[in-house]
């Protein structure tokens, strides 16, 4: 036994490593047929769901989301909006005032597993289902459902008759199987924030009055019968006639559609493998949409180059909803806004195709990995669409600093639904998430960051990555150890604050004493500008990084000894007297989100910061 035990241990270790690296994915294949009654804002549907359990676990229950049930007085979404200190102005108490004909609901008429009726219970926006037959690992089961639903008055994302006159924004509209992953079930009640879904295929037929133009996730299968800009031949439809729209969407985790009688439909090519579709009202602001179309093309080209290729052949930008919300292969955005606002909404929601639509992190649990990464990329693209000399990430950093000063900040590890305030959620998820990426470029170098982002996308698309998955990619690319950064900046509300404590000079040298005031340790770029016009960066690696960045941002860089994170001070000498020094500055690039910039320069040169930034080697 003594000889066998080491061999056995090695075998078990190898097996465990394989299990950890094999990120299994559940699969869901939906077939739905919907009969829509626009006069009542109601529809009936059938759903056949082929569910594949790729997990190593045996399932005794399953859960469906019934999102439309949130739009009822007394729902958790209603109560949350009426009791949070800073409610979303689009919601407030509006749900509580809905009449029976204005509410939303999804009612399951029958549900079968492999042909046999099931018992289930509706608990708010979740359908709890007790299985007749256990779902064993590596097996497939078929669920057949009949359901009916009512479209609520448009309040949040989904609904009818929004403020811009769009008839139907159909998001979160069907009974959707909850995700089961390596952490278990994710059957969270819907209170208005983020989503998480199973990878799968959708085959959807929607029958409604032929006067409507419909936009949806997926590829239209019968354009010759539809017309409305989907085919070269225009099709005439009789008054009162119903028309069936047939869409197929492969390898997506959700399905959205919108319908309006006044939609104008344009198609523009990004390249031979990608078409962009635009659906909007032909009103006084239609010119904004026309002007936006080439900028949307440029957005997709930049994203393809910088972050990885968009894998589908189509994407639709659709007027609808209540601001902007992303879905696979499509987005709903409001159209009645300034041109800059319209472009910004289009850019932000389109970029979600990469971070939410394709990488599909659990954005309820890790909202910053979706919204923050998106905001970082949005800032870059907006600066290319509307060139400016200012730092594209500066607004996000300023917003984060203001949140810190407010005392409302909560850790990025907070579940999206559980933030105490909407302000804390939105600034953390969007802006601190963007700061996280921008600051990562400061730690490892922008060149390594660009490589990491593209490698992360290519290795983890369609796999629901988590924060550690991204960290390991960055560590492999940079060669640095980064636990400390994830643990501090993501897991806590600790802050970064470094200062120049003391500058002492002699005839031949200048001694500089730095101090760490904040609780998060960081490597430092300390840039000295000399009166002769030259400049030198004194780079101080952080010991627990186990290495240093190789970025060539400055004309000259001297690498100093590592700074151990527990030491509150660090000293080094410059072999030139203070009389030859014009200024000393910690991180002129301002990629590091230091919360107090007043102590970062010697002497105080904040007025001259733009000039110093201009001296960096781009």
C-alpha positions, 0 to 999 in steps of 0.5 A: 500500500505504501508504494501504491498510495503516492501513485493514487494521490497523483492520479486523484490530483490529475483528475481534480485538475482536469475537473477544474479545467473542464468548465461544463456548460448546460444546454437548452434548445428552445422551440416556441410558437407564439400567437399574439393578440395585440388588441388585448396585449396578450399571447399564448405559447407552446415551448418545447425545451430539450435540456442537456445536463452536462454537469456531474450532478443529478438534478431533482428540481429545475427552476424557470424565470417568469420575469413578467410577474415582476410587473405586479403591485406588491412584487419584490421589484415593486417593493424594492423600488418603493423602499430603496433610498434612491429609486430608479426614476423610471420605476419609483412607485409606478408598478404599485399603480398598475391596474389588472389590464396593465400588469404583466404576468406569465401563467403556466397552463401545463408542464410535462417532463418526457411526456408526463405532467409535473408538479410546480409552484409559482413563487413570484418570478420563479417557477419551482418544479419538482421532477418526476424523473431525476436528470442524471449527468450527461442525459437529455430531458424534454420539457413541454410547456403551455403558457399564456402571458400579458404584456405590462405597460412599459416601465422597465426594459420590457412592455408596451406603449413606451414613452416614445410610442414603440408598441412592444419591447419584448424582453424577458417575455418567455418562461426561461430555464434558470442556469445551473453551473459549478456554483449550483442553481441561480434562480434569483427573483427579478427585481430589475437588474442583471440576468444570467442564462443557459447557452443554447439554440432558439427556434421561435415562431411569432404570429401577430398582426401583419401590420407590425414590423418585427425585430428579434434575436436571430436570423429570419427564416422566411423573409420572402413572406415577410417583406418589411426590408428583410427581402428585396421583394416587398410583400403586401399584406391584407388588413387584419391578416396575421403573419408568422415570423420565424427566427432561428438563433444558434448559441445564445443565452436569451431571445428578445424581440420588438414590434411596431407598426411604424418601424423603418428598417435599414441594413448596413454591412460591416463586412462580408460576414456581418450585417447591422440592422436598424429599426426605428421610427421615421419621425423628426429624429430619424436623421440621427439614426441615419447619421449613427449607422456608419458610427455603428459600423466603425464600432464593430470594426474597432471591437473586432480588432481590439477585443476579438471577432463578433461571431454572428452574422447579424446584429440589430439596433432597435428603438424601444425599452427605456434607455438601453438594454443588451441582448444576444444579437440585438439591443433595445435603445431609446431614440429620442435623445441627442445625437451624442447620447444616441451614439453613446447608447448604441456603442455601450449596448453593442459592446455588451455583445462581447462581454455579456452576449458572448463571454456571458459572465454571471452578470448578476453576481459579477456585474462589474465584469460586464458593465465595467469592461463594457464601459472601459471599451466604450470610453475608448471607442467614443474617443475614436468616434469623437476625437479628443485630447482628454483621457477617455477613462478620466470621467470613470475615475472621477466618478469612482473617486466621488463615490469613495468620498460619498461613503456609499461605496460597497465591494465589487463582490456585492451581488447586483441585486443587493447593493444598498443604493442604486448609486453604489451599484451603478458607479461600482459596476460601470465606473469602478469596473472600468477603473479596474481595467484601466488601472490594470494597464498601469500595473502590467502595461497597456501592451500586456493589457491589450493582449490579455483582453483579446486572449481572455475573449478568445479562450473564454467565449461561450464559457461563463468566465468568472473573475479568477478565470480573467486573472489567470489569463492576465497573469499568464500574459504578464508573468506577474502575480496579481492576487493582491490586486483582485483581493483588494480592489474587487473584494474590499472598499480599501483605497489607494493613496500615495504621497511624496512625503519629503524631498531632501537635497545635497550638492550632488543628489536628491533624496525622495521619501514616499509614503503609502497612506491608503490601504491598497498597495501598488507599484509606482511610476515616479516621474522626474522632469528636469529643467533641461527638458529631459524626463525620467521614470523611477519605477518601483515594483511591488514585491508581491507582484513577483516581477515588473512591467515592461511597458515603454511609456517614458523616454527613460525608466530606471527600475528600483528595488521592490517595495514590500507592501507592509512598509509605510515608507520608501526612499530612493535617491536621484543623482542630481541636485534639486536645483536641476529638478522641475517637478516630481510626480507620482503616475502622471498618466493618472491610470492609478486611481489614487483618491488624493492627488494633492500629495502626488506632486512636488512641488504642487503642479496640478495646474501643469498636469496636462503639459506633463502628460503631453511629455509621455512617450505615446 
